[in-house]
């Protein structure tokens, strides 16, 4: 999986350092672009901030609090605050999506 900033300042999220986006400032949120290769199966994480997923192309499987959701291009999903979630791409094609983090400084926790 590759992740690129679209809107937001540089952020340190645990061991991950997110670079500043081309559009900076303090808008109160972060917008990130994710490109997910076929076969990707990410770890479960939780966030204590609002998070919205917008699928641009392809399909992804999002597991939230144990429930599996198959998301396709055009789908939008709001992840409940504090709910464990994991992202996977079990298709033979890549997937692109955008994630809006409802804070200037998102922080994740494994599990």
Secondary structure as UniProt FT lines:
FT   STRAND          2..7
FT   STRAND          11..13
FT   TURN            14..15
FT   STRAND          16..18
FT   STRAND          30..36
FT   TURN            38..39
FT   STRAND          45..47
FT   STRAND          51..57
FT   STRAND          59..64
FT   TURN            65..66
FT   STRAND          67..72
FT   TURN            73..74
FT   STRAND          76..79
FT   TURN            81..82
FT   STRAND          85..88
FT   STRAND          95..101
FT   STRAND          108..110
//
